[in-house]
Amino acid sequence: MNQQEQIARIQQNQADVRAFVAEQHELSQAATTAAWKLVTFGFLAGAALFGAGAVFMRLIG
C-alpha cells in the first residue's frame, strides 16, 4: 500500500467517524428533548389531577 492509498484510507476513516459522531449527537439531543417533554407533561398532568381532586373535594366537602 503506497502513501497515497494510506492517506485516502485515513481520510475516509476520519469522515466515517465524523458522520458517526454527528449521528450520535443528533440521537442524544432527541433523547434529551423527549425526556424533558415526558417530565414536563407528567408534571402538568399531576397538577391537573391535583386541581381536579381539589375541586371535587370542594364540591363534595
PDB file of N, CA, C and O in Angstrom:
ATOM      1  N   MET A   1       0.860  -1.168   0.000  1.00  0.00           N
ATOM      2  CA  MET A   1       0.000   0.000   0.000  1.00  0.00           C
ATOM      3  C   MET A   1       0.909   1.235   0.000  1.00  0.00           C
ATOM      4  O   MET A   1       1.773   1.395   0.863  1.00  0.00           O
ATOM      5  N   ASN A   2       0.691   2.083  -0.975  1.00  0.00           N
ATOM      6  CA  ASN A   2       1.546   3.260  -1.053  1.00  0.00           C
ATOM      7  C   ASN A   2       0.990   4.373  -0.168  1.00  0.00           C
ATOM      8  O   ASN A   2      -0.069   4.238   0.444  1.00  0.00           O
ATOM      9  N   GLN A   3       1.721   5.451  -0.123  1.00  0.00           N
ATOM     10  CA  GLN A   3       1.379   6.547   0.780  1.00  0.00           C
ATOM     11  C   GLN A   3       0.033   7.204   0.414  1.00  0.00           C
ATOM     12  O   GLN A   3      -0.741   7.567   1.300  1.00  0.00           O
ATOM     13  N   GLN A   4      -0.235   7.353  -0.873  1.00  0.00           N
ATOM     14  CA  GLN A   4      -1.498   7.966  -1.302  1.00  0.00           C
ATOM     15  C   GLN A   4      -2.692   7.115  -0.868  1.00  0.00           C
ATOM     16  O   GLN A   4      -3.709   7.651  -0.428  1.00  0.00           O
ATOM     17  N   GLU A   5      -2.574   5.812  -0.988  1.00  0.00           N
ATOM     18  CA  GLU A   5      -3.662   4.921  -0.569  1.00  0.00           C
ATOM     19  C   GLU A   5      -3.883   4.997   0.937  1.00  0.00           C
ATOM     20  O   GLU A   5      -5.021   4.977   1.406  1.00  0.00           O
ATOM     21  N   GLN A   6      -2.798   5.085   1.686  1.00  0.00           N
ATOM     22  CA  GLN A   6      -2.898   5.200   3.140  1.00  0.00           C
ATOM     23  C   GLN A   6      -3.581   6.511   3.537  1.00  0.00           C
ATOM     24  O   GLN A   6      -4.429   6.532   4.429  1.00  0.00           O
ATOM     25  N   ILE A   7      -3.208   7.592   2.875  1.00  0.00           N
ATOM     26  CA  ILE A   7      -3.822   8.896   3.153  1.00  0.00           C
ATOM     27  C   ILE A   7      -5.313   8.852   2.834  1.00  0.00           C
ATOM     28  O   ILE A   7      -6.134   9.355   3.600  1.00  0.00           O
ATOM     29  N   ALA A   8      -5.656   8.246   1.698  1.00  0.00           N
ATOM     30  CA  ALA A   8      -7.068   8.147   1.315  1.00  0.00           C
ATOM     31  C   ALA A   8      -7.842   7.305   2.321  1.00  0.00           C
ATOM     32  O   ALA A   8      -8.969   7.649   2.676  1.00  0.00           O
ATOM     33  N   ARG A   9      -7.251   6.204   2.785  1.00  0.00           N
ATOM     34  CA  ARG A   9      -7.913   5.344   3.765  1.00  0.00           C
ATOM     35  C   ARG A   9      -8.105   6.080   5.086  1.00  0.00           C
ATOM     36  O   ARG A   9      -9.167   5.977   5.699  1.00  0.00           O
ATOM     37  N   ILE A  10      -7.104   6.813   5.528  1.00  0.00           N
ATOM     38  CA  ILE A  10      -7.195   7.579   6.776  1.00  0.00           C
ATOM     39  C   ILE A  10      -8.262   8.663   6.656  1.00  0.00           C
ATOM     40  O   ILE A  10      -9.049   8.865   7.581  1.00  0.00           O
ATOM     41  N   GLN A  11      -8.292   9.360   5.522  1.00  0.00           N
ATOM     42  CA  GLN A  11      -9.303  10.404   5.332  1.00  0.00           C
ATOM     43  C   GLN A  11     -10.709   9.817   5.314  1.00  0.00           C
ATOM     44  O   GLN A  11     -11.640  10.418   5.852  1.00  0.00           O
ATOM     45  N   GLN A  12     -10.867   8.660   4.705  1.00  0.00           N
ATOM     46  CA  GLN A  12     -12.176   8.006   4.686  1.00  0.00           C
ATOM     47  C   GLN A  12     -12.594   7.591   6.093  1.00  0.00           C
ATOM     48  O   GLN A  12     -13.748   7.766   6.485  1.00  0.00           O
ATOM     49  N   ASN A  13     -11.651   7.042   6.845  1.00  0.00           N
ATOM     50  CA  ASN A  13     -11.949   6.657   8.228  1.00  0.00           C
ATOM     51  C   ASN A  13     -12.339   7.880   9.064  1.00  0.00           C
ATOM     52  O   ASN A  13     -13.263   7.807   9.874  1.00  0.00           O
ATOM     53  N   GLN A  14     -11.645   8.992   8.872  1.00  0.00           N
ATOM     54  CA  GLN A  14     -11.973  10.210   9.609  1.00  0.00           C
ATOM     55  C   GLN A  14     -13.368  10.714   9.238  1.00  0.00           C
ATOM     56  O   GLN A  14     -14.116  11.166  10.105  1.00  0.00           O
ATOM     57  N   ALA A  15     -13.715  10.637   7.971  1.00  0.00           N
ATOM     58  CA  ALA A  15     -15.050  11.060   7.533  1.00  0.00           C
ATOM     59  C   ALA A  15     -16.117  10.148   8.135  1.00  0.00           C
ATOM     60  O   ALA A  15     -17.177  10.621   8.545  1.00  0.00           O
ATOM     61  N   ASP A  16     -15.844   8.849   8.189  1.00  0.00           N
ATOM     62  CA  ASP A  16     -16.787   7.909   8.788  1.00  0.00           C
ATOM     63  C   ASP A  16     -16.990   8.209  10.272  1.00  0.00           C
ATOM     64  O   ASP A  16     -18.116   8.168  10.769  1.00  0.00           O
ATOM     65  N   VAL A  17     -15.912   8.506  10.970  1.00  0.00           N
ATOM     66  CA  VAL A  17     -16.001   8.816  12.398  1.00  0.00           C
ATOM     67  C   VAL A  17     -16.786  10.109  12.605  1.00  0.00           C
ATOM     68  O   VAL A  17     -17.624  10.187  13.503  1.00  0.00           O
ATOM     69  N   ARG A  18     -16.522  11.118  11.784  1.00  0.00           N
ATOM     70  CA  ARG A  18     -17.257  12.388  11.908  1.00  0.00           C
ATOM     71  C   ARG A  18     -18.758  12.170  11.680  1.00  0.00           C
ATOM     72  O   ARG A  18     -19.578  12.737  12.401  1.00  0.00           O
ATOM     73  N   ALA A  19     -19.115  11.368  10.702  1.00  0.00           N
ATOM     74  CA  ALA A  19     -20.519  11.088  10.417  1.00  0.00           C
ATOM     75  C   ALA A  19     -21.161  10.337  11.584  1.00  0.00           C
ATOM     76  O   ALA A  19     -22.292  10.636  11.965  1.00  0.00           O
ATOM     77  N   PHE A  20     -20.450   9.373  12.146  1.00  0.00           N
ATOM     78  CA  PHE A  20     -20.963   8.615  13.281  1.00  0.00           C
ATOM     79  C   PHE A  20     -21.174   9.519  14.489  1.00  0.00           C
ATOM     80  O   PHE A  20     -22.206   9.429  15.155  1.00  0.00           O
ATOM     81  N   VAL A  21     -20.215  10.384  14.777  1.00  0.00           N
ATOM     82  CA  VAL A  21     -20.329  11.300  15.918  1.00  0.00           C
ATOM     83  C   VAL A  21     -21.502  12.253  15.713  1.00  0.00           C
ATOM     84  O   VAL A  21     -22.247  12.524  16.655  1.00  0.00           O
ATOM     85  N   ALA A  22     -21.673  12.756  14.515  1.00  0.00           N
ATOM     86  CA  ALA A  22     -22.793  13.665  14.244  1.00  0.00           C
ATOM     87  C   ALA A  22     -24.123  12.941  14.445  1.00  0.00           C
ATOM     88  O   ALA A  22     -25.055  13.509  15.014  1.00  0.00           O
ATOM     89  N   GLU A  23     -24.217  11.713  13.991  1.00  0.00           N
ATOM     90  CA  GLU A  23     -25.453  10.942  14.157  1.00  0.00           C
ATOM     91  C   GLU A  23     -25.737  10.684  15.636  1.00  0.00           C
ATOM     92  O   GLU A  23     -26.874  10.824  16.088  1.00  0.00           O
ATOM     93  N   GLN A  24     -24.706  10.308  16.382  1.00  0.00           N
ATOM     94  CA  GLN A  24     -24.891  10.059  17.813  1.00  0.00           C
ATOM     95  C   GLN A  24     -25.297  11.333  18.551  1.00  0.00           C
ATOM     96  O   GLN A  24     -26.105  11.288  19.479  1.00  0.00           O
ATOM     97  N   HIS A  25     -24.740  12.453  18.140  1.00  0.00           N
ATOM     98  CA  HIS A  25     -25.085  13.739  18.756  1.00  0.00           C
ATOM     99  C   HIS A  25     -26.558  14.059  18.519  1.00  0.00           C
ATOM    100  O   HIS A  25     -27.251  14.489  19.441  1.00  0.00           O
ATOM    101  N   GLU A  26     -27.036  13.855  17.311  1.00  0.00           N
ATOM    102  CA  GLU A  26     -28.443  14.099  16.994  1.00  0.00           C
ATOM    103  C   GLU A  26     -29.353  13.176  17.800  1.00  0.00           C
ATOM    104  O   GLU A  26     -30.379  13.617  18.318  1.00  0.00           O
ATOM    105  N   LEU A  27     -28.986  11.899  17.909  1.00  0.00           N
ATOM    106  CA  LEU A  27     -29.793  10.959  18.681  1.00  0.00           C
ATOM    107  C   LEU A  27     -29.809  11.330  20.158  1.00  0.00           C
ATOM    108  O   LEU A  27     -30.836  11.201  20.825  1.00  0.00           O
ATOM    109  N   SER A  28     -28.684  11.786  20.661  1.00  0.00           N
ATOM    110  CA  SER A  28     -28.600  12.193  22.064  1.00  0.00           C
ATOM    111  C   SER A  28     -29.487  13.403  22.326  1.00  0.00           C
ATOM    112  O   SER A  28     -30.182  13.456  23.341  1.00  0.00           O
ATOM    113  N   GLN A  29     -29.467  14.367  21.422  1.00  0.00           N
ATOM    114  CA  GLN A  29     -30.309  15.547  21.581  1.00  0.00           C
ATOM    115  C   GLN A  29     -31.783  15.168  21.521  1.00  0.00           C
ATOM    116  O   GLN A  29     -32.588  15.698  22.287  1.00  0.00           O
ATOM    117  N   ALA A  30     -32.143  14.266  20.627  1.00  0.00           N
ATOM    118  CA  ALA A  30     -33.534  13.835  20.500  1.00  0.00           C
ATOM    119  C   ALA A  30     -33.990  13.128  21.778  1.00  0.00           C
ATOM    120  O   ALA A  30     -35.114  13.336  22.235  1.00  0.00           O
ATOM    121  N   ALA A  31     -33.131  12.302  22.349  1.00  0.00           N
ATOM    122  CA  ALA A  31     -33.482  11.582  23.578  1.00  0.00           C
ATOM    123  C   ALA A  31     -33.634  12.556  24.740  1.00  0.00           C
ATOM    124  O   ALA A  31     -34.541  12.409  25.559  1.00  0.00           O
ATOM    125  N   THR A  32     -32.755  13.543  24.812  1.00  0.00           N
ATOM    126  CA  THR A  32     -32.840  14.539  25.884  1.00  0.00           C
ATOM    127  C   THR A  32     -34.116  15.350  25.753  1.00  0.00           C
ATOM    128  O   THR A  32     -34.793  15.608  26.749  1.00  0.00           O
ATOM    129  N   THR A  33     -34.447  15.749  24.548  1.00  0.00           N
ATOM    130  CA  THR A  33     -35.676  16.511  24.317  1.00  0.00           C
ATOM    131  C   THR A  33     -36.896  15.681  24.691  1.00  0.00           C
ATOM    132  O   THR A  33     -37.821  16.192  25.322  1.00  0.00           O
ATOM    133  N   ALA A  34     -36.907  14.417  24.314  1.00  0.00           N
ATOM    134  CA  ALA A  34     -38.034  13.539  24.630  1.00  0.00           C
ATOM    135  C   ALA A  34     -38.167  13.362  26.140  1.00  0.00           C
ATOM    136  O   ALA A  34     -39.280  13.339  26.666  1.00  0.00           O
ATOM    137  N   ALA A  35     -37.044  13.237  26.836  1.00  0.00           N
ATOM    138  CA  ALA A  35     -37.089  13.069  28.286  1.00  0.00           C
ATOM    139  C   ALA A  35     -37.671  14.305  28.958  1.00  0.00           C
ATOM    140  O   ALA A  35     -38.489  14.189  29.871  1.00  0.00           O
ATOM    141  N   TRP A  36     -37.256  15.484  28.516  1.00  0.00           N
ATOM    142  CA  TRP A  36     -37.789  16.713  29.115  1.00  0.00           C
ATOM    143  C   TRP A  36     -39.270  16.882  28.812  1.00  0.00           C
ATOM    144  O   TRP A  36     -40.022  17.379  29.650  1.00  0.00           O
ATOM    145  N   LYS A  37     -39.694  16.474  27.625  1.00  0.00           N
ATOM    146  CA  LYS A  37     -41.126  16.537  27.305  1.00  0.00           C
ATOM    147  C   LYS A  37     -41.915  15.628  28.239  1.00  0.00           C
ATOM    148  O   LYS A  37     -42.975  16.009  28.736  1.00  0.00           O
ATOM    149  N   LEU A  38     -41.399  14.432  28.473  1.00  0.00           N
ATOM    150  CA  LEU A  38     -42.068  13.487  29.360  1.00  0.00           C
ATOM    151  C   LEU A  38     -42.181  14.060  30.768  1.00  0.00           C
ATOM    152  O   LEU A  38     -43.242  13.976  31.386  1.00  0.00           O
ATOM    153  N   VAL A  39     -41.111  14.634  31.274  1.00  0.00           N
ATOM    154  CA  VAL A  39     -41.124  15.230  32.610  1.00  0.00           C
ATOM    155  C   VAL A  39     -42.122  16.378  32.672  1.00  0.00           C
ATOM    156  O   VAL A  39     -42.908  16.468  33.615  1.00  0.00           O
ATOM    157  N   THR A  40     -42.096  17.241  31.687  1.00  0.00           N
ATOM    158  CA  THR A  40     -42.987  18.405  31.666  1.00  0.00           C
ATOM    159  C   THR A  40     -44.451  17.980  31.601  1.00  0.00           C
ATOM    160  O   THR A  40     -45.276  18.484  32.363  1.00  0.00           O
ATOM    161  N   PHE A  41     -44.777  17.063  30.702  1.00  0.00           N
ATOM    162  CA  PHE A  41     -46.163  16.624  30.586  1.00  0.00           C
ATOM    163  C   PHE A  41     -46.610  15.841  31.825  1.00  0.00           C
ATOM    164  O   PHE A  41     -47.773  15.915  32.220  1.00  0.00           O
ATOM    165  N   GLY A  42     -45.707  15.107  32.422  1.00  0.00           N
ATOM    166  CA  GLY A  42     -46.035  14.412  33.661  1.00  0.00           C
ATOM    167  C   GLY A  42     -46.353  15.386  34.779  1.00  0.00           C
ATOM    168  O   GLY A  42     -47.301  15.191  35.539  1.00  0.00           O
ATOM    169  N   PHE A  43     -45.554  16.433  34.871  1.00  0.00           N
ATOM    170  CA  PHE A  43     -45.790  17.466  35.879  1.00  0.00           C
ATOM    171  C   PHE A  43     -47.134  18.148  35.641  1.00  0.00           C
ATOM    172  O   PHE A  43     -47.896  18.360  36.585  1.00  0.00           O
ATOM    173  N   LEU A  44     -47.427  18.488  34.404  1.00  0.00           N
ATOM    174  CA  LEU A  44     -48.697  19.139  34.088  1.00  0.00           C
ATOM    175  C   LEU A  44     -49.886  18.212  34.358  1.00  0.00           C
ATOM    176  O   LEU A  44     -50.919  18.656  34.858  1.00  0.00           O
ATOM    177  N   ALA A  45     -49.742  16.953  34.035  1.00  0.00           N
ATOM    178  CA  ALA A  45     -50.821  16.001  34.299  1.00  0.00           C
ATOM    179  C   ALA A  45     -51.048  15.858  35.799  1.00  0.00           C
ATOM    180  O   ALA A  45     -52.190  15.793  36.253  1.00  0.00           O
ATOM    181  N   GLY A  46     -49.974  15.808  36.563  1.00  0.00           N
ATOM    182  CA  GLY A  46     -50.101  15.727  38.015  1.00  0.00           C
ATOM    183  C   GLY A  46     -50.786  16.957  38.585  1.00  0.00           C
ATOM    184  O   GLY A  46     -51.646  16.845  39.459  1.00  0.00           O
ATOM    185  N   ALA A  47     -50.410  18.122  38.095  1.00  0.00           N
ATOM    186  CA  ALA A  47     -51.038  19.364  38.559  1.00  0.00           C
ATOM    187  C   ALA A  47     -52.518  19.383  38.195  1.00  0.00           C
ATOM    188  O   ALA A  47     -53.345  19.821  38.995  1.00  0.00           O
ATOM    189  N   ALA A  48     -52.861  18.916  37.006  1.00  0.00           N
ATOM    190  CA  ALA A  48     -54.262  18.884  36.583  1.00  0.00           C
ATOM    191  C   ALA A  48     -55.062  17.926  37.466  1.00  0.00           C
ATOM    192  O   ALA A  48     -56.179  18.249  37.870  1.00  0.00           O
ATOM    193  N   LEU A  49     -54.506  16.758  37.767  1.00  0.00           N
ATOM    194  CA  LEU A  49     -55.203  15.807  38.634  1.00  0.00           C
ATOM    195  C   LEU A  49     -55.351  16.345  40.050  1.00  0.00           C
ATOM    196  O   LEU A  49     -56.388  16.159  40.687  1.00  0.00           O
ATOM    197  N   PHE A  50     -54.320  17.007  40.535  1.00  0.00           N
ATOM    198  CA  PHE A  50     -54.404  17.615  41.865  1.00  0.00           C
ATOM    199  C   PHE A  50     -55.491  18.675  41.888  1.00  0.00           C
ATOM    200  O   PHE A  50     -56.280  18.733  42.831  1.00  0.00           O
ATOM    201  N   GLY A  51     -55.541  19.510  40.863  1.00  0.00           N
ATOM    202  CA  GLY A  51     -56.573  20.549  40.771  1.00  0.00           C
ATOM    203  C   GLY A  51     -57.962  19.949  40.677  1.00  0.00           C
ATOM    204  O   GLY A  51     -58.894  20.439  41.316  1.00  0.00           O
ATOM    205  N   ALA A  52     -58.112  18.894  39.888  1.00  0.00           N
ATOM    206  CA  ALA A  52     -59.411  18.236  39.766  1.00  0.00           C
ATOM    207  C   ALA A  52     -59.823  17.631  41.100  1.00  0.00           C
ATOM    208  O   ALA A  52     -60.995  17.694  41.469  1.00  0.00           O
ATOM    209  N   GLY A  53     -58.889  17.053  41.820  1.00  0.00           N
ATOM    210  CA  GLY A  53     -59.188  16.495  43.145  1.00  0.00           C
ATOM    211  C   GLY A  53     -59.605  17.579  44.125  1.00  0.00           C
ATOM    212  O   GLY A  53     -60.523  17.387  44.922  1.00  0.00           O
ATOM    213  N   ALA A  54     -58.925  18.721  44.065  1.00  0.00           N
ATOM    214  CA  ALA A  54     -59.280  19.830  44.952  1.00  0.00           C
ATOM    215  C   ALA A  54     -60.684  20.336  44.651  1.00  0.00           C
ATOM    216  O   ALA A  54     -61.450  20.609  45.575  1.00  0.00           O
ATOM    217  N   VAL A  55     -61.027  20.461  43.399  1.00  0.00           N
ATOM    218  CA  VAL A  55     -62.372  20.904  43.022  1.00  0.00           C
ATOM    219  C   VAL A  55     -63.402  19.874  43.466  1.00  0.00           C
ATOM    220  O   VAL A  55     -64.456  20.242  43.984  1.00  0.00           O
ATOM    221  N   PHE A  56     -63.118  18.607  43.276  1.00  0.00           N
ATOM    222  CA  PHE A  56     -64.037  17.544  43.679  1.00  0.00           C
ATOM    223  C   PHE A  56     -64.258  17.571  45.193  1.00  0.00           C
ATOM    224  O   PHE A  56     -65.391  17.444  45.657  1.00  0.00           O
ATOM    225  N   MET A  57     -63.185  17.734  45.958  1.00  0.00           N
ATOM    226  CA  MET A  57     -63.326  17.796  47.422  1.00  0.00           C
ATOM    227  C   MET A  57     -64.101  19.025  47.849  1.00  0.00           C
ATOM    228  O   MET A  57     -64.852  18.971  48.824  1.00  0.00           O
ATOM    229  N   ARG A  58     -63.938  20.118  47.150  1.00  0.00           N
ATOM    230  CA  ARG A  58     -64.678  21.337  47.474  1.00  0.00           C
ATOM    231  C   ARG A  58     -66.166  21.134  47.194  1.00  0.00           C
ATOM    232  O   ARG A  58     -67.008  21.604  47.960  1.00  0.00           O
ATOM    233  N   LEU A  59     -66.495  20.441  46.107  1.00  0.00           N
ATOM    234  CA  LEU A  59     -67.896  20.189  45.769  1.00  0.00           C
ATOM    235  C   LEU A  59     -68.534  19.205  46.759  1.00  0.00           C
ATOM    236  O   LEU A  59     -69.671  19.392  47.193  1.00  0.00           O
ATOM    237  N   ILE A  60     -67.791  18.167  47.100  1.00  0.00           N
ATOM    238  CA  ILE A  60     -68.313  17.124  47.979  1.00  0.00           C
ATOM    239  C   ILE A  60     -68.272  17.579  49.443  1.00  0.00           C
ATOM    240  O   ILE A  60     -69.247  17.408  50.175  1.00  0.00           O
ATOM    241  N   GLY A  61     -67.160  18.148  49.861  1.00  0.00           N
ATOM    242  CA  GLY A  61     -66.946  18.502  51.264  1.00  0.00           C
ATOM    243  C   GLY A  61     -67.436  19.834  51.566  1.00  0.00           C
ATOM    244  O   GLY A  61     -67.332  20.286  52.707  1.00  0.00           O
TER     245      GLY A  61
END
